[in-house]
Amino acid sequence: MPTRLPAFRLLVLGSVLGLLVLALGPALTPAAAAQESSATESPSASAASTTASSATAASGNTGTSGEDSEGSQGPAGKTIVYGIPGLTINDIDPVRTPNLYKLFSEGAAANLNVRTIGSATCPGSGWLSMGAGARAQAGPPTDPEQEGNRATCPPLSAPSTSDGVVKKALDDADDATKSGAEAQRSSDEDLAEASADGTATATIEDFESIKESNVDSGYSVDYGMLARLVREQGKSCVAAEGPGAAYAVADENGIVANYTDDAASADCRLDLVDLGSIGSSAWLYDPIPDYSYTVPVFFDREERVAEADERLGDKLEEARDSATPGSEEPTIMVAGLGDSSSLPQLRAFIASGPGYEPGSLSSASTRTPGLLQLTDIAPGILDQFGVSSPSGISFDNTPTDDDPQERIDDLVSESQKATSIYQHLSTFSLLLDITFYLLFILCGVLLSRNLLGRRGGATIAPTVHRFLAWASLAVATLPMSAFMAGLFPWARLPHPGFGLSVSIAVSAALLFGASLLPPWGRTWRGRVAALSLLSFLILSADLITGSHLQGNSLLGYNPIVGGRYYGLGNQGAAIFIVSLFIFLGLAISWLRAKGHRRMVFILPLVLGLLAVFVSGNPSWGAKFGGTIATLAGLLVLLALVSRIRLSIFRLMLIGLASLAVLLGIAFLDWLREPGARSHFGNFFDQIVTGEALQVVGRKLGANLHIMQINPALAIVTPLAVIAILFFLRYLLHFPSIAATSRAGLLANKWRGRLPQVFRDQDVHFGFLAAVTGMAVGLVLTDSGIAVPSTGAMVLLPYLLALSAEHAKEDVGVKSVAGKKADRT
């Protein structure tokens, strides 16, 4: 009889496991601690607390009001951001681009993810997102089928400084504010009066059409956030030169407070300068003569980059000539704010000046040296000015003694790795999908012992089992080898795609060989247990040490896509969960056979707790849905091992306990400063601000989009869902199945025909826990459709490999039984 344990004990057990995760969580990183301490200081004190912001500590004493202090320190220097959409680190060369190379040599740099909405980012979208500090799109893509239209990016609208047009825009904005249709944090009439010397108020006509594509995008966009916060905190103003810069500065009504043709001469602390783009005419427009985005059909990219460098040199010279006598050295930033074609890539970001030592840049949003997001730029600038931003992001400069060319090579290698992964991802996914289909069919053949037994075919069943087992064991190494390929410098080879393939093959061979080592390599159970444990330990070690194998992996996440930069990804979570529970099932079976009764409970509790901790720790796995899935699977496993009858009610308790624990973790993470939060804290913040439903809708749309662009996955997923539903139904009756029930009748039909592994309850427990984890992951994780599909690609090979255990003896027993039956 199953043990009838009170249901609330399951809830208590889940709570205890989750609270241990909270209690053992590591302290804040130094960067996070610094942000917390700066939150208690005044803006000026916070700015003066770091080297990077010390040069801007006097930012509140500049502008048109003449409030400069009487101290011996001169006026703070300007911060100037030059935007060159399409620029990459690989474009920087000491001969062809001397100005860029000098800035790179003297300052810090990073690859820049410019993803906004859609796979590739147009220049207008890049500028708009940079100024808002959030993903935004500058109008819908144009129709390339229109006559004479070869471009896909919407044109950049030149701002108008006409008095009549500006006055009408201000009046319309004022009327909207009074009618309550829109709420503004500052009066637009004040904007006109606040225009600095050398600038004028301008407006981008029909700005509503530019904003239109962001209405239902699932992202909240605060247009012109950077300029508004700089102005409101008394840090002078932001001058915009060029149409792209105007997009970054414009408020929600399309009004640009300080538009100019010469930002260097404007009396503003922060200048944004549009230097034009590097790209093809099939991708970009030529809306304005002086800021041409059109290039010849057959253009020389190196020539275009050299021209951009010349324009940059001229602007730098103008900035030096226009600098206030005695002022500090300006801070110069160059950013590739957008793509140069429909093929997305990582772009360039360089920061040179006070506080930026030669080295790499990163942020709390990426936690990866040498990698920034487009949406990090505005918060990073605000942090320099001592102004708090909604995200709390700041730049993290890691100095290095490497020479400039070596630093360029390192960043180019990482960029090339991201591009190669992006280009080969669909091919690798298709390979795994086809392999899964074949194994699914062969699995049906394997389980159909009647088919193998016809016309004397029962004698070849062991051979079929062993062949499928060896093939399946080899296939089971492929998903994990996609992560281990990151241990090899394949991106530095002349042909990165070939290097990636070789790295995956070598990794798979190493995993396969490790599973065959004695003593565990003598049996199929030992081989599967070794491979699953090795996969679990490698993923755990990677998460603890910074998720280096997760990033730029064919089954991890890609910096170009920018959905996640650290922690446990969806496909990694699937392998993590399946490997954990398959190993535990096999280990529990071995321990029970050896008579280690206590270890049968201690091992899953300890290893499962470690898995929950690694996955749920905000500084390691930071996987909200994956942690709930792991915890739910662990509770199911412990209940089955304890012989607790599982009902619908108790399964619901397990789910609620897991969710409650993770919400508690998310709440504690939310209490941190915004820049120090992980995905847990950000999710809880979305609940608090009411954006959770909007985010859930966007995630659901992402799942549907994945199935559209990957038809093979659309077939794998229903197969995985069918398997999950079947096993969950089976879970309710296992381990006691009444012989007269439907499940009992079905089981009796297969009794004696299934491989021996199917008759081992403990191995069943592991499989059922894994299936439970995949089912929960499907529902609760971002793009969760990848969890059951990827998990099935690991679970099925393990099943086929285990089916070869004692295959010969099974057939022999069946044959003897058959002969006895014939005699009677």
VENBELHU-V453144 format. One record per residue. N is the residue number from 1. RES is the residue in one small letter. SS is DSSP state (hx for helix, st for strand, lp for the rest). OMEGA is omega as a letter, one per 20 degrees, with the letter a starting at -180 (* if undefined). Layout:
N_RES_SS_OMEGA + N_RES_SS_OMEGA
//
This chain:
1_m_lp_r + 2_p_lp_r + 3_t_st_r + 4_r_lp_a + 5_l_lp_r + 6_p_lp_a + 7_a_lp_a + 8_f_hx_r + 9_r_hx_r + 10_l_hx_r + 11_l_hx_r + 12_v_hx_r + 13_l_hx_r + 14_g_hx_a + 15_s_hx_r + 16_v_hx_r + 17_l_hx_a + 18_g_hx_r + 19_l_hx_r + 20_l_hx_r + 21_v_hx_a + 22_l_hx_a + 23_a_hx_a + 24_l_lp_a + 25_g_lp_a + 26_p_lp_r + 27_a_lp_r + 28_l_lp_r + 29_t_lp_r + 30_p_hx_r + 31_a_hx_a + 32_a_hx_r + 33_a_hx_r + 34_a_hx_r + 35_q_hx_r + 36_e_hx_r + 37_s_hx_a + 38_s_hx_a + 39_a_hx_a + 40_t_lp_a + 41_e_lp_r + 42_s_lp_a + 43_p_hx_a + 44_s_hx_r + 45_a_hx_r + 46_s_hx_a + 47_a_hx_a + 48_a_hx_a + 49_s_lp_r + 50_t_lp_r + 51_t_hx_a + 52_a_hx_a + 53_s_hx_a + 54_s_hx_a + 55_a_lp_a + 56_t_lp_a + 57_a_lp_a + 58_a_lp_a + 59_s_hx_r + 60_g_hx_a + 61_n_hx_r + 62_t_lp_r + 63_g_lp_a + 64_t_lp_a + 65_s_lp_r + 66_g_lp_a + 67_e_lp_a + 68_d_lp_a + 69_s_lp_a + 70_e_lp_a + 71_g_lp_a + 72_s_lp_a + 73_q_lp_a + 74_g_lp_r + 75_p_lp_r + 76_a_lp_r + 77_g_lp_r + 78_k_lp_r + 79_t_st_a + 80_i_st_r + 81_v_st_r + 82_y_st_r + 83_g_st_r + 84_i_lp_r + 85_p_lp_a + 86_g_lp_a + 87_l_lp_r + 88_t_lp_r + 89_i_hx_a + 90_n_hx_r + 91_d_hx_a + 92_i_lp_a + 93_d_lp_a + 94_p_lp_a + 95_v_lp_a + 96_r_lp_a + 97_t_lp_a + 98_p_hx_a + 99_n_hx_r + 100_l_hx_a + 101_y_hx_r + 102_k_hx_r + 103_l_hx_r + 104_f_hx_a + 105_s_hx_a + 106_e_hx_a + 107_g_lp_a + 108_a_st_a + 109_a_st_r + 110_a_st_r + 111_n_st_a + 112_l_st_r + 113_n_st_a + 114_v_lp_a + 115_r_lp_r + 116_t_lp_r + 117_i_lp_a + 118_g_lp_a + 119_s_lp_a + 120_a_lp_a + 121_t_lp_r + 122_c_lp_a + 123_p_hx_r + 124_g_hx_r + 125_s_hx_r + 126_g_hx_r + 127_w_hx_a + 128_l_hx_a + 129_s_hx_r + 130_m_hx_a + 131_g_hx_a + 132_a_hx_a + 133_g_lp_a + 134_a_lp_r + 135_r_lp_a + 136_a_lp_r + 137_q_lp_a + 138_a_lp_r + 139_g_lp_r + 140_p_lp_r + 141_p_lp_r + 142_t_lp_a + 143_d_lp_a + 144_p_lp_a + 145_e_lp_r + 146_q_lp_a + 147_e_lp_r + 148_g_lp_a + 149_n_lp_r + 150_r_lp_a + 151_a_lp_r + 152_t_lp_r + 153_c_lp_r + 154_p_lp_a + 155_p_lp_r + 156_l_lp_a + 157_s_lp_r + 158_a_lp_r + 159_p_lp_a + 160_s_st_r + 161_t_lp_r + 162_s_lp_a + 163_d_hx_a + 164_g_hx_a + 165_v_hx_a + 166_v_hx_a + 167_k_hx_r + 168_k_hx_r + 169_a_hx_r + 170_l_hx_r + 171_d_hx_r + 172_d_hx_r + 173_a_hx_r + 174_d_hx_r + 175_d_hx_r + 176_a_hx_r + 177_t_hx_a + 178_k_hx_a + 179_s_lp_r + 180_g_lp_a + 181_a_lp_r + 182_e_lp_r + 183_a_lp_r + 184_q_lp_a + 185_r_lp_r + 186_s_lp_a + 187_s_lp_r + 188_d_hx_r + 189_e_hx_r + 190_d_hx_r + 191_l_hx_a + 192_a_hx_a + 193_e_hx_a + 194_a_lp_a + 195_s_lp_a + 196_a_lp_r + 197_d_lp_r + 198_g_lp_r + 199_t_lp_r + 200_a_st_r + 201_t_st_a + 202_a_st_r + 203_t_st_r + 204_i_lp_a + 205_e_lp_r + 206_d_lp_r + 207_f_hx_r + 208_e_hx_r + 209_s_hx_r + 210_i_hx_a + 211_k_hx_a + 212_e_hx_a + 213_s_hx_a + 214_n_hx_a + 215_v_lp_a + 216_d_lp_a + 217_s_lp_a + 218_g_lp_r + 219_y_lp_r + 220_s_lp_a + 221_v_lp_r + 222_d_lp_a + 223_y_lp_r + 224_g_lp_a + 225_m_hx_a + 226_l_hx_a + 227_a_hx_a + 228_r_hx_a + 229_l_hx_r + 230_v_hx_a + 231_r_hx_a + 232_e_hx_a + 233_q_lp_r + 234_g_lp_a + 235_k_lp_r + 236_s_lp_a + 237_c_lp_r + 238_v_st_r + 239_a_st_a + 240_a_st_r + 241_e_st_a + 242_g_lp_a + 243_p_hx_r + 244_g_hx_r + 245_a_hx_r + 246_a_hx_r + 247_y_hx_a + 248_a_hx_a + 249_v_hx_a + 250_a_lp_r + 251_d_lp_a + 252_e_lp_r + 253_n_lp_r + 254_g_lp_a + 255_i_st_r + 256_v_st_a + 257_a_st_a + 258_n_st_r + 259_y_st_a + 260_t_st_r + 261_d_lp_a + 262_d_lp_a + 263_a_hx_a + 264_a_hx_a + 265_s_hx_a + 266_a_lp_a + 267_d_lp_r + 268_c_lp_r + 269_r_lp_a + 270_l_st_r + 271_d_st_r + 272_l_st_a + 273_v_st_r + 274_d_st_a + 275_l_lp_a + 276_g_lp_a + 277_s_lp_r + 278_i_lp_a + 279_g_lp_a + 280_s_lp_a + 281_s_lp_r + 282_a_lp_a + 283_w_lp_a + 284_l_lp_a + 285_y_lp_r + 286_d_lp_a + 287_p_lp_a + 288_i_lp_a + 289_p_hx_a + 290_d_hx_a + 291_y_hx_a + 292_s_lp_r + 293_y_lp_a + 294_t_lp_r + 295_v_lp_r + 296_p_lp_r + 297_v_lp_r + 298_f_lp_a + 299_f_lp_r + 300_d_lp_a + 301_r_hx_r + 302_e_hx_r + 303_e_hx_r + 304_r_hx_r + 305_v_hx_r + 306_a_hx_r + 307_e_hx_r + 308_a_hx_r + 309_d_hx_r + 310_e_hx_r + 311_r_hx_r + 312_l_hx_r + 313_g_hx_r + 314_d_hx_a + 315_k_hx_r + 316_l_hx_r + 317_e_hx_r + 318_e_hx_r + 319_a_hx_r + 320_r_hx_a + 321_d_hx_a + 322_s_hx_a + 323_a_lp_r + 324_t_lp_a + 325_p_lp_r + 326_g_lp_a + 327_s_lp_r + 328_e_lp_r + 329_e_lp_a + 330_p_lp_r + 331_t_st_a + 332_i_st_r + 333_m_st_r + 334_v_st_a + 335_a_st_r + 336_g_lp_a + 337_l_lp_r + 338_g_lp_r + 339_d_lp_r + 340_s_lp_r + 341_s_lp_r + 342_s_lp_r + 343_l_lp_a + 344_p_lp_r + 345_q_lp_r + 346_l_lp_a + 347_r_st_a + 348_a_st_r + 349_f_st_a + 350_i_st_r + 351_a_st_a + 352_s_st_a + 353_g_st_a + 354_p_lp_r + 355_g_lp_a + 356_y_st_r + 357_e_lp_r + 358_p_lp_a + 359_g_st_a + 360_s_st_r + 361_l_st_r + 362_s_st_r + 363_s_lp_r + 364_a_lp_a + 365_s_lp_r + 366_t_lp_a + 367_r_lp_a + 368_t_lp_r + 369_p_lp_r + 370_g_lp_a + 371_l_st_r + 372_l_st_r + 373_q_st_r + 374_l_lp_a + 375_t_lp_r + 376_d_hx_a + 377_i_hx_a + 378_a_hx_r + 379_p_hx_r + 380_g_hx_r + 381_i_hx_r + 382_l_hx_r + 383_d_hx_r + 384_q_hx_a + 385_f_lp_a + 386_g_lp_a + 387_v_lp_r + 388_s_lp_r + 389_s_lp_r + 390_p_lp_a + 391_s_lp_r + 392_g_lp_a + 393_i_lp_r + 394_s_lp_r + 395_f_lp_r + 396_d_st_a + 397_n_st_r + 398_t_st_a + 399_p_st_r + 400_t_lp_r + 401_d_lp_r + 402_d_lp_r + 403_d_lp_a + 404_p_hx_a + 405_q_hx_r + 406_e_hx_r + 407_r_hx_r + 408_i_hx_a + 409_d_hx_a + 410_d_hx_a + 411_l_hx_r + 412_v_hx_r + 413_s_hx_r + 414_e_hx_r + 415_s_hx_r + 416_q_hx_r + 417_k_hx_r + 418_a_hx_a + 419_t_hx_a + 420_s_hx_r + 421_i_hx_a + 422_y_hx_a + 423_q_hx_a + 424_h_hx_a + 425_l_hx_a + 426_s_hx_r + 427_t_hx_a + 428_f_hx_r + 429_s_hx_r + 430_l_hx_r + 431_l_hx_r + 432_l_hx_r + 433_d_hx_a + 434_i_hx_r + 435_t_hx_r + 436_f_hx_r + 437_y_hx_a + 438_l_hx_r + 439_l_hx_r + 440_f_hx_r + 441_i_hx_a + 442_l_hx_r + 443_c_hx_r + 444_g_hx_r + 445_v_hx_a + 446_l_hx_a + 447_l_hx_r + 448_s_lp_a + 449_r_hx_r + 450_n_hx_a + 451_l_hx_r + 452_l_hx_a + 453_g_hx_a + 454_r_hx_r + 455_r_hx_r + 456_g_hx_a + 457_g_hx_a + 458_a_hx_a + 459_t_hx_a + 460_i_hx_a + 461_a_hx_r + 462_p_hx_r + 463_t_hx_r + 464_v_hx_r + 465_h_hx_a + 466_r_hx_r + 467_f_hx_r + 468_l_hx_a + 469_a_hx_r + 470_w_hx_r + 471_a_hx_a + 472_s_hx_r + 473_l_hx_r + 474_a_hx_r + 475_v_hx_a + 476_a_hx_r + 477_t_hx_a + 478_l_hx_a + 479_p_hx_a + 480_m_hx_r + 481_s_hx_r + 482_a_hx_r + 483_f_hx_a + 484_m_hx_r + 485_a_hx_r + 486_g_hx_r + 487_l_hx_a + 488_f_lp_a + 489_p_lp_a + 490_w_hx_a + 491_a_hx_a + 492_r_hx_r + 493_l_lp_r + 494_p_lp_r + 495_h_lp_a + 496_p_hx_r + 497_g_hx_r + 498_f_hx_r + 499_g_hx_r + 500_l_hx_r + 501_s_hx_r + 502_v_hx_a + 503_s_hx_r + 504_i_hx_a + 505_a_hx_r + 506_v_hx_r + 507_s_hx_r + 508_a_hx_r + 509_a_hx_r + 510_l_hx_r + 511_l_hx_r + 512_f_hx_r + 513_g_hx_r + 514_a_hx_a + 515_s_hx_a + 516_l_hx_a + 517_l_lp_r + 518_p_lp_j + 519_p_lp_a + 520_w_hx_a + 521_g_hx_a + 522_r_hx_a + 523_t_lp_r + 524_w_hx_r + 525_r_hx_r + 526_g_hx_r + 527_r_hx_r + 528_v_hx_r + 529_a_hx_a + 530_a_hx_a + 531_l_hx_a + 532_s_hx_r + 533_l_hx_r + 534_l_hx_r + 535_s_hx_r + 536_f_hx_a + 537_l_hx_r + 538_i_hx_r + 539_l_hx_r + 540_s_hx_r + 541_a_hx_r + 542_d_hx_a + 543_l_hx_a + 544_i_hx_a + 545_t_lp_r + 546_g_lp_r + 547_s_lp_a + 548_h_lp_r + 549_l_lp_r + 550_q_lp_a + 551_g_st_r + 552_n_lp_r + 553_s_lp_r + 554_l_lp_r + 555_l_lp_r + 556_g_lp_r + 557_y_st_a + 558_n_lp_a + 559_p_lp_r + 560_i_lp_r + 561_v_lp_r + 562_g_lp_r + 563_g_lp_a + 564_r_lp_a + 565_y_lp_a + 566_y_lp_r + 567_g_lp_a + 568_l_lp_r + 569_g_lp_a + 570_n_hx_a + 571_q_hx_r + 572_g_hx_r + 573_a_hx_r + 574_a_hx_r + 575_i_hx_r + 576_f_hx_a + 577_i_hx_a + 578_v_hx_a + 579_s_hx_a + 580_l_hx_a + 581_f_hx_r + 582_i_hx_r + 583_f_hx_a + 584_l_hx_r + 585_g_hx_r + 586_l_hx_a + 587_a_hx_r + 588_i_hx_r + 589_s_hx_a + 590_w_hx_a + 591_l_hx_a + 592_r_hx_r + 593_a_hx_r + 594_k_lp_r + 595_g_lp_r + 596_h_lp_a + 597_r_hx_a + 598_r_hx_a + 599_m_hx_r + 600_v_hx_r + 601_f_hx_a + 602_i_hx_a + 603_l_hx_r + 604_p_hx_r + 605_l_hx_a + 606_v_hx_a + 607_l_hx_r + 608_g_hx_r + 609_l_hx_r + 610_l_hx_a + 611_a_hx_r + 612_v_hx_a + 613_f_hx_a + 614_v_hx_a + 615_s_hx_a + 616_g_hx_a + 617_n_lp_a + 618_p_lp_r + 619_s_lp_a + 620_w_lp_a + 621_g_lp_r + 622_a_lp_a + 623_k_lp_a + 624_f_hx_a + 625_g_hx_a + 626_g_hx_r + 627_t_hx_r + 628_i_hx_r + 629_a_hx_r + 630_t_hx_a + 631_l_hx_r + 632_a_hx_r + 633_g_hx_r + 634_l_hx_r + 635_l_hx_r + 636_v_hx_a + 637_l_hx_a + 638_l_hx_r + 639_a_hx_a + 640_l_hx_r + 641_v_hx_r + 642_s_lp_a + 643_r_lp_r + 644_i_st_r + 645_r_lp_a + 646_l_lp_r + 647_s_lp_r + 648_i_hx_a + 649_f_hx_a + 650_r_hx_r + 651_l_hx_r + 652_m_hx_r + 653_l_hx_r + 654_i_hx_r + 655_g_hx_a + 656_l_hx_r + 657_a_hx_r + 658_s_hx_a + 659_l_hx_a + 660_a_hx_r + 661_v_hx_a + 662_l_hx_r + 663_l_hx_r + 664_g_hx_r + 665_i_hx_r + 666_a_hx_r + 667_f_hx_r + 668_l_hx_r + 669_d_hx_r + 670_w_hx_r + 671_l_lp_r + 672_r_lp_r + 673_e_lp_a + 674_p_hx_a + 675_g_hx_a + 676_a_hx_a + 677_r_lp_r + 678_s_lp_r + 679_h_hx_r + 680_f_hx_a + 681_g_hx_r + 682_n_hx_r + 683_f_hx_r + 684_f_hx_r + 685_d_hx_r + 686_q_hx_r + 687_i_hx_a + 688_v_hx_a + 689_t_hx_r + 690_g_lp_a + 691_e_lp_a + 692_a_hx_a + 693_l_hx_r + 694_q_hx_r + 695_v_hx_r + 696_v_hx_r + 697_g_hx_r + 698_r_hx_r + 699_k_hx_r + 700_l_hx_r + 701_g_hx_r + 702_a_hx_r + 703_n_hx_r + 704_l_hx_r + 705_h_hx_r + 706_i_hx_a + 707_m_hx_r + 708_q_hx_a + 709_i_hx_r + 710_n_lp_a + 711_p_hx_r + 712_a_hx_r + 713_l_hx_r + 714_a_hx_r + 715_i_hx_r + 716_v_hx_a + 717_t_hx_r + 718_p_hx_r + 719_l_hx_r + 720_a_hx_r + 721_v_hx_r + 722_i_hx_r + 723_a_hx_a + 724_i_hx_r + 725_l_hx_r + 726_f_hx_a + 727_f_hx_r + 728_l_hx_r + 729_r_hx_r + 730_y_hx_a + 731_l_hx_a + 732_l_hx_a + 733_h_hx_a + 734_f_lp_j + 735_p_lp_a + 736_s_lp_r + 737_i_lp_r + 738_a_lp_a + 739_a_lp_a + 740_t_lp_a + 741_s_lp_r + 742_r_hx_r + 743_a_hx_r + 744_g_hx_r + 745_l_hx_r + 746_l_hx_a + 747_a_hx_a + 748_n_hx_r + 749_k_hx_a + 750_w_hx_a + 751_r_lp_a + 752_g_lp_a + 753_r_lp_a + 754_l_lp_r + 755_p_lp_a + 756_q_hx_a + 757_v_hx_a + 758_f_hx_a + 759_r_hx_r + 760_d_lp_a + 761_q_hx_a + 762_d_hx_r + 763_v_hx_r + 764_h_hx_a + 765_f_hx_a + 766_g_hx_r + 767_f_hx_a + 768_l_hx_r + 769_a_hx_r + 770_a_hx_r + 771_v_hx_r + 772_t_hx_r + 773_g_hx_r + 774_m_hx_r + 775_a_hx_r + 776_v_hx_r + 777_g_hx_r + 778_l_hx_a + 779_v_hx_a + 780_l_hx_a + 781_t_lp_r + 782_d_lp_a + 783_s_lp_a + 784_g_lp_r + 785_i_hx_a + 786_a_hx_a + 787_v_hx_r + 788_p_hx_a + 789_s_hx_r + 790_t_hx_r + 791_g_hx_r + 792_a_hx_a + 793_m_hx_r + 794_v_hx_a + 795_l_hx_a + 796_l_hx_r + 797_p_hx_r + 798_y_hx_a + 799_l_hx_a + 800_l_hx_r + 801_a_hx_r + 802_l_hx_a + 803_s_lp_r + 804_a_lp_a + 805_e_lp_r + 806_h_lp_a + 807_a_hx_a + 808_k_hx_a + 809_e_hx_r + 810_d_hx_a + 811_v_hx_r + 812_g_hx_r + 813_v_hx_a + 814_k_hx_a + 815_s_hx_r + 816_v_hx_r + 817_a_hx_a + 818_g_hx_r + 819_k_hx_r + 820_k_hx_r + 821_a_hx_a + 822_d_hx_a + 823_r_hx_a + 824_t_lp_*
//
